[in-house]
Structures are given as structure tokens and as C-alpha cells.
Amino acid sequence: MKSGSNSAVAFGRVLQAVRKRSSKNQADVASSFDPRLSVAAVSMAESGNRPPKTEAMVRGYAAALELDEDALLELWWAMQGMVAIESRAEERTVPQWWRELWASPQVEVHHHQAVSEAAGDWTPTEDWYAPSVRLFALASAIREILVRLLGDSWTVDYKHQIGLRDPVDGRLAAVIIELRTAVPGEDGSDTSHELMASFACPEPVARPVPPETTPRPNAEGISPDVAWILSAVEAMPARERAAVAGFIHGLREGASLFSEVTPPPA
């Protein structure tokens, strides 16, 4: 997840909303990590300027905020455009790029409403347009994950914002996701819902590395040094892992080159 991207900002808003709802401050979250994070790091994660880079870090936030780890991981990937889809053929969930998502009938209805609104506002001088149906599908998928992640005490919904193509006063079409939580009244009943977070559904451009589908090596059967190396490599970004793989390949080629038996001199 790229620092400062729409995906990072959206994920950070969720982290911030959950932290505030649980009455924890940033120092409480920072101290939950091992090794402990700085308060500045937590603050930047919530702003999107330093988002979690690895699944291990996401699991750390899940533990600190008392959230389901798998659900938070699923949200983290969905914010980057990779949505887990049930595959009947493979009998498991598989990651799917958001531009390839199938739109449900309800999503089609929401998209049609946005298209109708944009068409009603369109004039020869104001080119209004609706968000794409695929963006609606991604927003719907993210909403479903958030509902499972946050529970019944939260209300998760989304609304559209039509865009204007104009070189000066233009604005992007968007699907806005809103997180609200019930506010108890004086008699103890939930009388209203307070807006805890609002963010535009991200439109990731580059497809990220999908979640691993092969089982990881069992660290219990290998030496601690090797286990540490494997963990460090797994935590690296894809580009760094590729560089390590190239380095190892070069070492192997060099070893085979210099280990060849040379004929004795005549």
C-alpha cells in the first residue's frame, strides 16, 4: 500500500475510527506492538502517510484494536483492489482484481441511479458523469467486509458523488463510504448514529502482489537463524523480495562456475 494513496488514507480512517470508538489513544495502540511503535508511527498510519506495509503489521493493528485479524487483512487487501471471491471450481477464496469484479443486481441499481443523476445535470457546458460500475462493486465489497469487521453496533453505507469534467472547476466522480456508530440516548436506547469516518472508495491503478496461496514453511522444523531469514524476506515488499531472489540466483551460478573440476595440467 503506497504512502499517501487513497487506499492508505481509507484504511487509516478505519483504524482511527475504531480506535476512537474503543476509547483508546494512539499511545495505547503503540504500546500494544512488540516491539513497541512510536506514537508518531500510529498517527501517520491513521493519516495514510505511513500505512501498514505487511500482513504482520496489519495483524498487529488487529490485536491492538481487538479486531478479527482475517477480516482486517481482507479489508487491507480490498483497499488495494484485491477482493477475496469464492471459487466453486477451486473450492476456496481467490483474490480478484477490482476491475474484474462482477456487479450484483443491487450494485447495478445504485450505478443506474448515479448515471441518471449525471444525465439529468448534464449540459453542453457542464459534462457531469457517474462513477464506474466497477467502483460501485468495489465499494460494495468493502462495505461487506466492514460490516463483518465492525459488528452490529456500527452502520456502514455508501453514497455516490457525480463528477464534473472541467479543466478548472472539475471534480472526480466517487463512491463515498461512511461509518456510523450508535449513540445511546438518556434512557439507554440508541437514538441516533454518529458519523465516525467518511472516505472515498479507492480506485487502485496498479495490481498489488496477491495474498500467498501456498503454505509457508514450518518454522518449527528449521533452525532459528533460517526461520529469522525467512520471516525477514516474507516481510519485504515485492520489489525487495525479487532483488533477494536475484542475488541468491547469482550466488548459485557463481558457486557452480567455480566448483567445476578443471583438468590437471599436462
C-alpha positions in Angstrom: 0.0 0.0 0.0 1.6 3.2 -1.2 2.1 6.0 1.4 -0.4 8.9 0.9 -2.5 7.0 -1.6 -6.3 6.9 -1.5 -6.1 3.2 -0.3 -3.8 4.2 2.6 -6.0 7.1 3.6 -9.1 5.0 3.5 -7.5 2.2 5.6 -6.2 4.8 8.1 -9.6 6.3 8.5 -10.9 2.9 9.5 -8.1 2.4 12.1 -8.7 5.8 13.5 -12.5 5.4 13.8 -12.1 2.0 15.6 -9.5 3.4 18.0 -11.7 6.4 18.9 -14.7 4.1 19.3 -12.8 1.9 21.7 -11.7 4.9 23.7 -8.0 4.2 23.1 -5.4 6.8 22.4 -2.5 6.5 19.9 -0.1 5.7 22.8 -2.3 2.7 23.8 -2.1 1.3 20.3 1.6 1.9 20.0 2.4 0.1 23.3 0.4 -2.9 22.1 3.0 -3.8 19.5 6.1 -5.9 20.1 8.5 -4.2 19.6 6.6 -1.1 20.6 5.7 1.5 17.9 6.1 5.2 18.3 3.0 7.4 18.7 4.1 9.2 15.5 4.0 6.0 13.6 0.5 5.3 14.7 -0.5 8.8 13.9 0.9 8.6 10.4 -0.8 5.2 9.8 -4.1 6.8 10.6 -3.5 9.7 8.3 -2.3 7.4 5.5 1.2 8.8 5.4 2.8 5.6 6.7 0.3 2.7 6.1 0.9 -0.9 7.3 3.3 -2.4 4.7 3.0 -6.1 5.6 0.4 -8.6 6.7 2.3 -9.0 10.0 1.8 -5.2 10.7 -1.9 -5.5 9.9 -2.2 -8.3 12.4 -0.5 -6.1 14.9 -3.1 -3.4 14.5 -5.9 -6.0 14.7 -4.5 -7.2 18.0 -4.1 -3.6 19.3 -7.7 -2.7 18.3 -9.2 -6.0 19.3 -10.4 -6.8 15.7 -10.6 -10.0 13.8 -7.2 -10.5 12.1 -8.5 -12.2 9.0 -11.2 -9.6 8.4 -8.8 -6.7 8.8 -6.4 -8.4 6.4 -9.2 -8.9 3.9 -10.0 -5.2 4.2 -6.3 -4.2 3.8 -6.2 -6.2 0.5 -9.6 -4.9 -0.7 -8.4 -1.3 -0.1 -5.6 -2.1 -2.6 -8.1 -3.5 -5.1 -7.8 -7.3 -4.4 -11.1 -8.8 -3.3 -11.4 -12.4 -2.0 -14.0 -14.2 -4.1 -15.5 -17.6 -3.5 -14.4 -20.0 -6.3 -16.6 -23.1 -6.7 -14.2 -24.6 -9.1 -11.2 -24.4 -6.7 -13.4 -24.7 -3.6 -11.7 -21.8 -1.9 -11.5 -18.0 -2.0 -9.3 -16.5 -4.7 -8.1 -12.9 -5.0 -9.7 -10.9 -7.8 -8.7 -7.5 -9.2 -11.4 -4.9 -8.6 -11.8 -4.0 -12.3 -12.8 -7.6 -12.9 -15.5 -7.8 -10.2 -19.0 -8.9 -11.1 -21.6 -6.3 -10.1 -24.6 -7.6 -8.2 -28.2 -6.5 -9.2 -28.2 -4.1 -6.2 -24.9 -2.6 -7.3 -26.3 -2.2 -10.9 -29.3 -0.3 -9.4 -27.1 2.1 -7.5 -24.9 2.6 -10.6 -28.0 3.3 -12.7 -29.2 5.9 -10.2 -25.9 7.7 -10.4 -25.9 7.6 -14.2 -29.5 9.0 -14.3 -28.4 11.8 -11.9 -25.4 12.7 -14.1 -27.6 12.7 -17.2 -30.1 15.0 -15.6 -27.4 17.5 -14.6 -25.5 17.3 -17.9 -25.5 20.4 -20.1 -23.4 21.3 -23.2 -21.1 23.3 -21.0 -21.1 21.0 -17.9 -20.1 17.4 -18.5 -21.3 15.5 -15.4 -20.5 11.8 -15.2 -21.1 8.9 -12.8 -18.6 6.6 -11.1 -17.9 3.4 -12.9 -20.0 0.3 -12.1 -16.7 -1.5 -11.1 -16.1 1.2 -8.5 -19.6 0.6 -7.1 -18.8 -3.1 -7.0 -15.6 -2.5 -5.0 -17.3 -0.2 -2.6 -20.0 -2.8 -2.0 -17.3 -5.5 -1.4 -15.5 -3.1 1.1 -18.8 -2.4 2.8 -19.5 -6.1 3.3 -16.0 -6.6 4.8 -16.5 -3.6 7.2 -19.9 -5.0 8.3 -18.3 -8.2 9.3 -15.3 -6.5 10.9 -17.1 -3.9 12.9 -20.2 -5.7 14.1 -23.8 -4.8 14.7 -23.0 -1.6 16.7 -21.8 0.1 13.5 -23.7 1.2 10.4 -21.8 1.1 7.1 -23.2 2.6 4.0 -22.1 4.3 0.8 -23.3 7.0 -1.5 -22.2 8.3 -4.9 -20.8 11.7 -5.9 -21.1 12.5 -9.6 -18.1 14.0 -11.2 -17.6 17.1 -13.5 -15.1 17.1 -16.4 -13.8 20.6 -16.3 -10.2 21.8 -16.6 -10.7 24.5 -13.9 -13.5 23.5 -11.5 -13.7 19.8 -12.2 -14.2 17.1 -9.6 -13.8 13.4 -9.7 -16.8 11.0 -9.5 -16.6 9.0 -6.4 -18.3 6.5 -4.1 -18.2 7.7 -0.5 -18.2 5.1 2.3 -19.5 6.2 5.7 -19.0 4.6 9.1 -21.5 5.5 11.8 -22.0 4.1 15.3 -25.0 4.1 17.5 -25.2 6.9 20.2 -27.1 5.9 23.3 -29.9 8.2 24.5 -30.6 9.3 28.0 -32.9 6.2 28.5 -30.2 3.9 27.2 -31.7 3.4 23.8 -29.8 4.0 20.5 -31.4 7.2 19.3 -29.0 8.3 16.6 -25.9 7.4 14.7 -22.7 9.5 14.8 -20.5 9.7 11.7 -17.2 8.3 12.8 -15.4 8.2 9.4 -16.0 9.1 5.8 -13.7 8.4 2.8 -13.8 7.9 -0.9 -13.6 4.3 -2.1 -10.1 4.0 -3.5 -9.5 3.3 -7.2 -6.2 1.4 -7.2 -4.3 1.6 -10.5 -1.6 -1.0 -10.1 -2.5 -4.5 -9.2 -0.6 -5.5 -5.9 1.0 -8.8 -5.2 -1.9 -11.1 -4.2 -2.0 -12.9 -0.9 0.1 -16.1 -0.7 -1.8 -19.2 -1.7 0.9 -21.7 -0.9 1.6 -22.9 2.6 4.5 -21.2 4.3 7.5 -23.3 5.6 7.1 -24.7 9.1 9.5 -22.6 11.2 9.4 -25.3 14.0 11.4 -27.7 11.9 14.2 -25.4 10.9 17.0 -23.6 12.8 16.2 -20.2 14.4 18.6 -18.4 12.1 16.9 -19.7 8.9 13.5 -19.0 10.4 14.5 -15.4 11.0 15.8 -15.0 7.5 12.6 -16.4 6.0 10.4 -14.1 8.2 12.5 -11.1 7.1 12.2 -12.0 3.4 8.4 -12.5 3.7 8.0 -9.1 5.3 9.8 -7.3 2.4 7.9 -5.5 -0.4 7.7 -7.5 -3.6 10.5 -5.5 -5.3 12.9 -6.2 -2.5 12.0 -9.9 -2.5 12.7 -10.0 -6.2 16.1 -8.4 -5.6 16.9 -11.0 -2.9 15.9 -13.8 -5.3 18.2 -12.4 -8.0 21.1 -12.2 -5.5 20.6 -15.8 -4.5 20.4 -16.9 -8.1 23.7 -15.1 -8.8 25.3 -16.9 -5.8 24.2 -20.3 -7.2 25.5 -19.5 -10.6 28.9 -18.4 -9.2 29.1 -21.5 -7.0 28.5 -23.8 -9.9 31.0 -21.9 -12.1 33.9 -22.1 -9.6 33.1 -25.6 -8.4 33.7 -27.1 -11.8 36.6 -29.6 -11.8 39.4 -28.4 -14.0 41.7 -30.9 -15.8 45.2 -31.3 -14.3 48.0 -29.6 -16.2 49.7 -31.8 -18.8 
